[in-house]
C-alpha cells in the first residue's frame, strides 16, 4: 500500500464512511483505488463527488449527505494538490 492509497483510505474510512457503524479499517479499500485514480488523473472535484455519491448510494446502499460529501471531496482534492488534508 503506498502513501497516497493510505491517505485516501484514511479519508474514506474516517470522513466518508457511508455505512457509519464502526466498520473495519479496510471496509472501503475497494473504493479507494478508483478515488485515487481520479486524483492522479487530476479529475475535477465534481467527478470525485459523483463517484463517491454514486458508490455510496448505488453500490453500498447508504447515501452520504451533500455537506459531508463536500468536506470529503475537499480533503481528497487537497491530496491531489500535495497538501495535507485538515
Secondary structure, DSSP 8 states (H G I E B T S, - for coil): --HHHHHHHHHIIIII-SS-S---TTTTHHHHHHHHHHHHTT--HHHHHHHHHHIIIIIIS----HHHHHHHHHHHHHHHTT----
